[in-house]
Amino acid sequence: MRICWGLCLGLIHAGTAAADTRAFVGARIFDGTGKAVIEKGTIVVVDGRIVAAGPSNKVKVPKGAQTLDVSGKTITPGLINAHGHVSDVEGKRTGATEESVARQLGVFARYGITTVLSLGGEEAPAFKLRDSQGTPALTRARIFVAGPVIAGANAEEARQMVDKVAAMKADFIKIRVDDNLGTTKKMTPDVYRAVIDESHKRGLRLFAHYFYLDDAKDLLRSGADFLAHSVRDKPVDDEFIALLKQHNVPYCPTLTREVSTFIYESTPRFFSDPFFLRESDPRVMSLLQEPERQQAMRNNKSAQAYKAALPTAEKNLKKLSGAGVAVVMGTDSGAMASRFEGYFEHMEMQMMAESGMSPKEILMSATGSAARALQLKDIGTLEKGKWADFVVYDKNPLEDIANTQSIVAVYVAGNEVRGRPR
């Protein structure tokens, strides 16, 4: 048994079976399907995949399996971040390499985020890691990639860019339809409609960055497959809800994206949170606490405008989730060093709770519901045949979503994710 990086789990039995057969016995299991929680369950893993999951009195542990006692703990599927960035933080500083991208995926994994959809900016190293993750030996988060963000000046140029990204074998296409609060030129409808059309011709879904309600509506009418942020300029209306449901498009709030634009106008409280500090970069923390930088953020019009927009985003999330719209958890973390990968996902889930979502709804938005909405077939639920990606918690996150911070251990393909390299 590997050494746990949290509270060690007790080993009941180690027989003669192959080391790739493991049974996790006695935990409360939230399987991500939406079904009732199993209060005392067993998960059996062989070659990185689940071969059985259910009540302990119904699931037989194979003779000689390595059996781990997780009694009193809670297990959920590994969490999915539907909007992150993985090549940017180190890549912008030193140039992305397979090692640097894998290092960032390790941070995500240690926080229980076992899958990340990286929405733009990825280069060859991220694609290579995506292509190599279908293995029982995996010990870091999975990644799916958009490749370069499409930004053609006209429809024909945009179509050509889609073709180039499709040739890279991206998982989806990403565009930005935003004027950055009136400071830049926004992609025009004829261009993004061409991108959507060309993406669909190539069998790829279109993920859209946006800010304004009117743009979101037109993107939905034009065939966009994913809304990668919140509506932040005004309250959502019934027409928008109807469009989301009609086109079966998931909504990704990324509330912490807004937080990141203004929170460093002073030293944030989470800078003293042990859950944050165990993965934090002191160099980044030091930069963010420079008085001149904090003053500049207090004086920055865009930062204060995004700060003012956050309550609208939160109210819109409450209305949309209450209306039954498909909500998926995402953060935009990793787009810059100040959007802390792994930690921001837990902050996001707490903000989703403050916006009116229940712990179960939030967990579904980061597990089974996200996997269905994002067409991720082998992850998201703890069912036979799925990859054994799951998180073990000391406290029950179904009682309080803040309990997602009580991580005992994280498993990817049935392998325990080791602690931060020292």
C-alpha positions, 0 to 999 in steps of 0.5 A: 500500500502506498503511503497516504498524503492525508490520514492513512487508510487502514489495510485490512488484508493483502493476499496473493492477488495481483497488486492491481486488484484493490477493494475499498470497503466501508465508506459512504459512497456518493456515486455521481449518478444521482441515485441514493447514497450508499451508507456502507459501500465497497468499490473494487478496482482492477487495472485502474477501472471499477469492476464493482461498486455498491453496498458492502453486503452485495459486493464480494471482495475478490480473494486476495485483493488488497483491501483498504478500510475506509469506514467512516469516510465519504467517497465521491467521484473525482471532481471535474473542472469544466473550465480551467487552464493547464499550460498557462501558469508555468508555460508563460514563465518558462515555456510549457513542457510535458513536465511543467504541464504534468506538474500542474495536473498534479496540483489539481489531482492533489486537490481532488480535481481529477479531470480538467477541461483546459479551454485554450492556449495548450500546445504540444505538451498538453496534447501529448499528456492527453493522448497518454492518459488512458492507462492504469498507471495514471497518477495525475489529473486527466486533461482535455484540450481546446488548443489555440483560441480561435480569433480570426479577423473575418469568417474565412480566416476563422474557418481556416483557424478551426481547420488548423486546430482540428488537425491538432486533434483538439477535443473542442474549439474555444472562442471569445466573444467579449469586448473586455468591458468596452476596451477591445473589439468583440468578435462579430456574429458573422465570424463566430457563426462561421467558427461554430459552423466549421467546428460542427463540420469537423465534429467538434463542439464550440465552447464560448467565452462571453460576458453579456446576456444578449451575446449569450442568447445569440451564441445559443441560437447560433449553435454554441455547445457550451457557455464558459462563464456567467451572464454578468451584465444583467439578470437572466430571463425566461427566454435565456432559460428556454434557449439553454434547455432547448439546445441542451447547453451547459452553463459554467458559472466561473464565479471565482474568475470574477473574484480573482479580478479584485480580491488582491486589492488587499490580502485575502483571508485564504492566504492563511488557510492551511488547505491553500498553503499546502500547495501555494507558491510563496513567490506568487503570494509575495507579489500579490501582497505588494502594496503598490500592486494592491493599490493599483487593483483598488484603482483599476476600473475593470477590476472594480467593474468585475467586482460589481458584476459578481452579485449579478452572476451569483443571482443568475446562478441561483435562478438558473439552477432553480430552473433546472438548467444544466450547471457544471462546475468550472473556475477559469483557474490557471489562466494566470498564477493568481487563479490558484489551480485546485484551491479555486475549485473548492472556493467555487463550490462554496460560492455555488452553495452561497448562491443557493445550490445544495451540496448534492447539486454542486457535487453532481455539477462536478461529477456525473452531471458534468460528465454527461453534459461534457460527453466524458464517457469513462469518468464522472461516476463510480460505476462498473467499467469507469476509470477508478477516479475518486476522492476520499473525505474525512467529513461528508460533503453532502452535509456541508460542501466545505467538507470537500476540503477534508480530503484524506486521499485521491485516487486516479485509475485506482492509484493513490496520488502522492503528496506534493514533491519536496 
